[in-house]
Amino acid sequence: MSDPVNAGAVSALGGARSEGFATVTEFGPQGMITLRGDLASAALAAAVQAAVGMAVPAPRRIETAGARAAGWMSPDELLLWLPYAEVPATLAVLEAALAGEHHLAVDVSDARATFRIAGPRAREVLMKLAPVDLAPAVFAPGELRRTRTAQVAAAFWMSGPDEFTLVCFRSVGRYVFDLLTTSATAGSEVGVW
């Protein structure tokens, strides 16, 4: 379905939603920019600040402020999260700020699917699918993991109390939604926490 606010963009699954012991929702078009470069560079730090208004995150961390975020994806890669309609202008800001600096800034918004897993037992949904310690004392707000979710590349973080955001390739969006839905099926709770 087309989204008039986001200039005709179409989400991967049209806002699919599933209710179980946690709610799984695919949400509409989301702006995402992959930024690669020297994460220790002052120029790159200034560019990220200018683009999304925050500092370069530490390894395995995500910095968030409202509708914007900067997530650490690898030693030379960030994922910038912002409103879909702002991606072209943000890319221009990055290119200007990083002129002469070795980098790559690419709009990956339409190549990704994004899901929200919400509810008091949201951790259990991901716990069944990813080889990540999701104990509350270990995985807290600000933590980000780039990992496998049932053998599919994904990244996820806590986006609120009892809420996670998961990003994967759009090409496996239906598969990931079905995995999350099955993992959240009422009656399959693990009950660890």
Buried (B, 14 or more C-beta within 10 A) or exposed (E): EEBEEBEEBEBBBEEBBBEBBBBBBBBBBBBBBBBBBBBEBEBBBBBBBBBBEBEBBEEBBBBBEEEBBBBBBEEBBBBBBBBBBBBEEBBEBBEEBBEEBEBEBEBBBBEBBBBBBBBEBBBBBBBBBBEBEBEEEEBEEBBBBBBEBBEBEBBBBBBEEEBBBBBBBBEBBBBBBBBBBBBBEEEEBEEEE
